[in-house]
């Protein structure tokens, strides 16, 4: 199996188009045409993880955090990033990162977080913006089913828990082809009138080329008329963070002890107790200080995230319990999810969970 075949499965799990613009996801090191000997899944592709991959005969390392994040002009081994990259290249090991592509997925990092805590009725906290487009096209009534179904197959018409969604209207059309035209209906040089079906579908913008290809391949006209619009609608199933609810509310202190146990956290920094019960919880794996106001607006009783600074605890404004459980801890089960996903999709192949703990934060 070539590495590119494994990457295709990873992109089904976490489409790279879901990633934030600032991020660096996908294949960072290596050649996708290389035959894979095995996959090692880790949290951070550090030098000791590359050593583990070598020892376990895995030439593809799938990591959550990208080891290459910002621009790099020299690779001389002067820091931990360069040493890991040098060792990977020297030993023909590819590195692939998922990061915010999986953060933003409805079944990704924050759903994993919620599941670990037993939260139900989950919803995306910050829906992704400027990600939905709308296509409008026109065809004859007898060609409409073929065109519509082809676009559905390419990914158009999916809204939340529903698919094959479209809006269709019939209308009156006119056209006249010039001497170079080759009309399927009507005659060259003569005005033709008739009935057309107007088909409207929405889709995630990264699917645009695939959907257009399906449209053009299944349309009967020589010249296919279509329009594409960018919509301001939020994508309710893609985005950062998540909210969920406990079946039974609990006291604040009991809640934090529960979180500490479930997420295997060595310590939790939190804002002042408010003397209120915790039932609705907002979570955001990794650095989530930017989402404090979103958690408050969502009506959460508590917000769990990481990397909070001193003054950011004031932003709780006595409206919710704010807790920093640690960056690694908030994403702890992500690599397990990736391994489970790959093992279900790729049978009889070495998919290995890294045994290296790459959490750089230690507690006394």
Buried (B, 14 or more C-beta within 10 A) or exposed (E): EEBBEBBEBBBEBBBBBBBEEEBBBBBBBBEBEBEBBBBBBBBBBBBBBBBBBBEBEBBBBBBBBBBBBEEEEEEEBEEBBBBBBBBBBEEEBBBBBBBBBBBBBBBBBBBBBBBBBEBEEBBBBBBBEEBBBBBBBBBBEEBBEBBBBBBBBBBBBBBEEEEBBBEEEEEEBEBBBEEEBEBEEBEEEEEBEEEBBBBBBBBBBBBBEBBBEBBBEBBEBEEBBBEBEEBEBBBBBBBBBBBBBBEEBBBBEEBBEBBBEBBEBEEBEBBEEBEBBBBBBBBBBBBBBEBBEBBBEBEBBBBBBBEBEEEBBEBBEEBBBBBBBBBBBBBBBBBEBBBBBBBEBBEEBBBBBBEBEBBEEEEE
